[in-house]
Amino acid sequence: MHPTAGAAFPDVATGPGTLVLGKGDLVEGFTPEGKAWLEKLGVSRLSEPLPAALRWISLQARARADSAGSRTELRAARSRLATVDGELVTVQAEVLQGSGDAKVVMALEPASSRSLFPLLLALYDLSAREKTVAGLVVAGWPLDDVAHHLSLSLYTVRDHVKAIYAKVGVRSRPELTARLGGVSASNPAAVA
């Protein structure tokens, strides 16, 4: 048992945090921020089992490590979870290389608008082309540039923008940006 297993967690500002999980997904190490994220996910003591969602992410990391070199590459062990107060946290995990037993290192950080953007686009049931156009519009691209970049007519781009506004329930570019959050205009491939 960890020496602080019985102690309640202190109040810590929650930036990026790290956990090290050992056999049975028991917490063997952590940063203060990692410990604070556990509390926000409903774990008040280290002796408590991890929430099922965190255990699934750990299992995915272990399965991915076990499948290394096989023909079927498993996707990264990464997910977004809601905390008890409704905040979203991005969690990703990897098996720690070089340790005798397969320890899992888990990183937890506040979900960024960039990581939430694809989820929001899916929420509003935008088509693939509408998602691309929405990403460029939210990134601040002029409609002429969007049309040129996507090899579309300006009229087609305007039609897509009208459909996007209707699906998202907004009337203007600033409202769309506020509803969906911002993405970097420097990487249009990130929204495609």
N, C-alpha and C positions, 0 to 999 in steps of 0.2 A: 504494500500500500504506500502511496506517495505521502511524504511527510505533511503536506498541507491538505490531505484528503478530507479532513473533518472541518476545516476552516471555511467560513463563508468568504466570498470573493470581495475584495475592496472595490470601491468605485473608481474606475479608470476611464479616461477618454478613449473612445474606441476608434483607433486608426487600424491599419493592417496588423493582423496578429497571426501567430503561428502555434500549432500544436504538434507534438510528436506522439504518435499512437503506437503502442506495442501490441503484444499478443492479446487477442480478444478485444481489440480496440480500446484498451485502457490508456488513459492519458499518462504518458511517462515524462513529458516535458512540455513547456509552454512559455510564451512571452506574456507579460501582464495584459497586453491587448488581446491575445488569444484567450486568456482566461475570462476577460470581460465579454468577449463574443459568446463564450459558452453560457455565461449568465443570461445574456440577451436572448439566447436560444432556449432558455428554460432550464439549464443545468445549474443548480445552486451549489453543488458540492462535487468535487472530483471523484468521490466514491460512487456517485450516481452513474448509471449507464448513459452513454451518449444517445442523443435522439436518433431515431431510425434513419432519418435523412442523412445524417453525418456518417452513420455506419454504412449506408449504401454507397456513399461517395468513397469511403475507404475500401469497401469491397471492390468497387470499380477500379480503383488504383491498383489493387493487388491482382485483379484479373488481367488488367492491361499489362502489368509487369510479367505475369505468367505467360501471356500470349506473345511476348516480344520474340520476333523472328518467325512467327507463324504467318501464313498467308492472309489471315484475317486480322487486320489491325483494329483494335477496339478504340473507341473514341476516348478523348481525355476525360479524366475523372473531375468533372467541373459542373457546378450547378449554382443556382441562386435560391436562397431560402428566405422565408419571412421570419423575423424575430418575434418575440412575444408582443412587442409594441408596434408591429407592422413595418418596421424598417427592413429593407432588403440587403442581404449580405451575399457576396460572391464567395463561394468555397471551391477550392481546387486542391487536389491531393496527388502525390507521387510517392512511390515506394523509395525509401532512402537506400541508395546504393552503398555497398561496402559494409553494411551492418550485418552481423551474423544472423540475427532473426529479422524478418521482413518488417521493419518499422515503416510507418507511413507518416510523411510530413504533410500537414494540412495547413493551407494558407486561407485566412478569412479576412475579407476587407469589405468596406461599404460598396454596394453595387453602384457603378457609375452610370451616368446617362447613356454613355456609349454601349455598355453591356446590356442596358435595358431597351435600347432602341429597336433591335430586331423583335423583341417580345411585344413591344407596343405596336409595331407594324402588323404583326400577326393578329393581335387583339382586334384590330380594326378591319381584318379580312381584306387587306389590300392585295391586288394581283402582284405578280413578280415585277412587272414594269412600273406599276404604281409605287411599289416599295423603293425602286431605284430612283424614280422621279422625286418622291417624298424626301429621300435622303439628301439629294442634291439641293432641293428647295430649302430644306431646314438648315443645310450647311451654308446657305446664303448665295447660292449660284443664281445669277440672272437667268430668266427663262430662255433667252436667246442662246446662252452658253449651254444650258441643259439640252436644248434641241440639237445644237451642233455636236455636243459630246455623245449623244445617244443616236445620232443620225436620224432624227425625227424632224417633222415640220413643226414650226412654232405653234400652229393650230392644234396639232396632236398633243403637244406638251400641255397646252392650255386645257384641252379636254381632260387629260390625266389629272391636272391640278384641280379642276372642278370636281372630278369624281373623288379625289382624295379628300377635299374639303367636305364633301357630302358624307362620306363614310366616317370621317373623324368628327364631324359635327362642328366645324369651324367655318369662318367666313373670310379669313385673311391669313397671310403668311405669318405675321407675328403670333396670331392665335395658334396656328399649326405648330410653330416652333415652341411655344409655351406648352402645348399639349404633349408634344413628342420629345421635347428636350433637344439639345443641340448635338451635332456631330461635326467632326473635323472636315472642313472643306478641302483639306489637302489630300484626302484619301477617298476618292469616289468609289473605289472598289469595295470599301468597307460597308457600303450601303447596298451594293448590288446583290 
